[in-house]
């Protein structure tokens, strides 16, 4: 089944609304910091330690993980929380959706979109490299901004946050000209 932009956007809006009302606002870029912390803690078992004097019960030698009374340090020590499982579920959901789509023979959504093929050719390795580079830049920018489009724009706008609207305006003000430059149209 292929959803047009309206059905997909409506489903996304309902998912964000349910998350805000039932659990907490969605934001995912911080979970990449938590994953880095988990990897770092595996290599250096003193990176995150239990600390009864810390507000959250954990502290870290890393200043970022130690923020907010050890909030991120706790997430590194106990990663099976709502936010981390949510990010893992997004990855699994994308994989399952792609597998299901391939099994149904739905050719509406191709591995390499036509607009990309016209500009860069039909090379899956080139597509993967460009996608990885774009994802890296977006994630780097998200961490510089203190959050990603999920947290700032989607959840922020859902909560009528002025910063959410400003972030959305800035994101589109940069994204549209960038797409025009990259795809020459």
HUVEN-V139545 format. One record per residue. N is the residue number from 1. RES is the residue in three letters. PSI is psi in degrees with one decimal (999 if undefined). BURIAL is # if it has 9 or more other ideal C-beta (glycine too) atoms within 8 Angstrom, else .. D_CENTER is the distance of its C-alpha to the mean C-alpha in whole Angstrom. Layout:
BEGIN
<<N/RES/PSI/BURIAL/D_CENTER> <N/RES/PSI/BURIAL/D_CENTER>>
END
This chain:
BEGIN
<<1/UNK/136.8/./24> <2/UNK/126.2/./23> <3/UNK/134.9/./21> <4/UNK/177.2/./22> <5/UNK/-34.5/./20> <6/UNK/-45.9/./21> <7/UNK/-45.0/./21> <8/UNK/-44.2/#/17> <9/UNK/-39.3/./17> <10/UNK/-43.3/./19> <11/UNK/-41.4/#/17> <12/UNK/-43.6/#/14> <13/UNK/-42.1/#/16> <14/UNK/-41.7/./18> <15/UNK/-44.2/./15> <16/UNK/-40.2/#/14> <17/UNK/-45.8/#/17> <18/UNK/-41.0/./18> <19/UNK/-45.9/#/15> <20/UNK/-43.0/#/16> <21/UNK/-42.3/./20> <22/UNK/-33.2/./20> <23/UNK/-80.5/./18> <24/UNK/164.2/./16> <25/UNK/147.0/#/13> <26/UNK/135.8/#/9> <27/UNK/132.3/#/7> <28/UNK/-21.2/#/4> <29/UNK/-29.4/#/5> <30/UNK/-28.4/#/8> <31/UNK/-21.4/#/8> <32/UNK/-34.0/#/8> <33/UNK/-41.6/#/11> <34/UNK/-42.5/#/13> <35/UNK/-43.0/#/13> <36/UNK/-41.9/./14> <37/UNK/-39.4/#/17> <38/UNK/-44.4/#/17> <39/UNK/-45.1/./18> <40/UNK/-39.2/#/20> <41/UNK/-27.7/#/22> <42/UNK/-38.0/./23> <43/UNK/-38.3/./25> <44/UNK/98.1/./26> <45/UNK/0.9/./27> <46/UNK/2.9/./28> <47/UNK/-44.4/#/24> <48/UNK/126.9/#/24> <49/UNK/152.2/./27> <50/UNK/134.4/./28> <51/UNK/104.9/#/30> <52/UNK/-25.4/./32> <53/UNK/-15.5/./32> <54/UNK/146.7/#/28> <55/UNK/-40.7/./27> <56/UNK/2.0/#/24> <57/UNK/-2.0/#/27> <58/UNK/150.8/#/25> <59/UNK/166.9/#/25> <60/UNK/151.4/#/24> <61/UNK/-13.3/./26> <62/UNK/122.3/#/22> <63/UNK/-38.0/./22> <64/UNK/-45.0/./19> <65/UNK/-22.8/#/19> <66/UNK/-5.0/#/22> <67/UNK/155.2/./21> <68/UNK/45.0/./21> <69/UNK/27.1/./24> <70/UNK/20.4/#/22> <71/UNK/-48.5/#/19> <72/UNK/-33.7/#/17> <73/UNK/-39.7/#/20> <74/UNK/-40.4/#/20> <75/UNK/-32.9/#/17> <76/UNK/-43.3/#/17> <77/UNK/-34.4/#/21> <78/UNK/77.7/./20> <79/UNK/-15.2/#/16> <80/UNK/69.4/./17> <81/UNK/174.4/./16> <82/UNK/-49.9/./14> <83/UNK/-43.8/#/11> <84/UNK/-43.2/#/11> <85/UNK/-35.2/#/12> <86/UNK/-45.4/#/10> <87/UNK/-44.0/#/7> <88/UNK/-37.7/./10> <89/UNK/-34.6/./12> <90/UNK/-43.2/#/9> <91/UNK/-47.1/./10> <92/UNK/-41.2/./13> <93/UNK/-41.8/./13> <94/UNK/-42.5/./13> <95/UNK/-47.8/./15> <96/UNK/-38.7/./18> <97/UNK/-41.5/./17> <98/UNK/-41.8/./18> <99/UNK/-45.8/./21> <100/UNK/-40.6/./22> <101/UNK/-41.7/#/22> <102/UNK/-37.9/./24> <103/UNK/-28.0/./27> <104/UNK/-9.9/./27> <105/UNK/18.5/./28> <106/UNK/113.7/./26> <107/UNK/13.0/./26> <108/UNK/-37.7/./25> <109/UNK/109.1/./21> <110/UNK/160.9/./22> <111/UNK/-41.2/./21> <112/UNK/113.0/./21> <113/UNK/152.1/./21> <114/UNK/-39.8/./25> <115/UNK/-35.4/./24> <116/UNK/-41.3/#/22> <117/UNK/-40.8/#/26> <118/UNK/-36.7/./28> <119/UNK/-42.1/./26> <120/UNK/-3.2/./26> <121/UNK/-175.1/./27> <122/UNK/43.7/./27> <123/UNK/110.5/./26> <124/UNK/-30.8/./23> <125/UNK/-43.4/./22> <126/UNK/-42.9/#/22> <127/UNK/-45.1/#/19> <128/UNK/-41.1/./17> <129/UNK/-43.7/./18> <130/UNK/-41.8/#/17> <131/UNK/-44.0/./14> <132/UNK/-45.4/./13> <133/UNK/-45.7/./15> <134/UNK/-43.7/./13> <135/UNK/-40.0/./9> <136/UNK/-45.7/./11> <137/UNK/-42.7/./12> <138/UNK/-44.4/#/9> <139/UNK/-40.6/#/8> <140/UNK/-46.6/./11> <141/UNK/-38.0/./12> <142/UNK/-41.1/#/9> <143/UNK/-35.5/#/11> <144/UNK/-36.2/./14> <145/UNK/-7.0/#/13> <146/UNK/21.5/./12> <147/UNK/167.6/#/9> <148/UNK/-176.2/#/6> <149/UNK/-31.5/#/8> <150/UNK/-48.4/#/7> <151/UNK/-51.3/#/9> <152/UNK/-52.0/#/11> <153/UNK/-59.8/#/12> <154/UNK/-57.6/#/11> <155/UNK/-36.9/#/12> <156/UNK/-46.2/#/14> <157/UNK/-35.2/#/16> <158/UNK/-30.5/#/17> <159/UNK/12.6/#/19> <160/UNK/41.3/./20> <161/UNK/130.0/./19> <162/UNK/-41.1/./21> <163/UNK/-31.9/./18> <164/UNK/-43.5/#/16> <165/UNK/-39.8/#/18> <166/UNK/-40.5/./19> <167/UNK/-44.6/#/15> <168/UNK/-44.0/#/15> <169/UNK/-46.5/./19> <170/UNK/-41.1/./18> <171/UNK/-46.4/#/15> <172/UNK/-33.0/./17> <173/UNK/-28.0/./20> <174/UNK/-41.0/./18> <175/UNK/-43.1/./17> <176/UNK/-51.8/./20> <177/UNK/-35.2/./22> <178/UNK/-44.9/./20> <179/UNK/-39.5/./20> <180/UNK/-42.8/#/24> <181/UNK/-46.4/./24> <182/UNK/-44.3/./23> <183/UNK/3.1/#/24> <184/UNK/40.3/./27> <185/UNK/999/./27>>
END
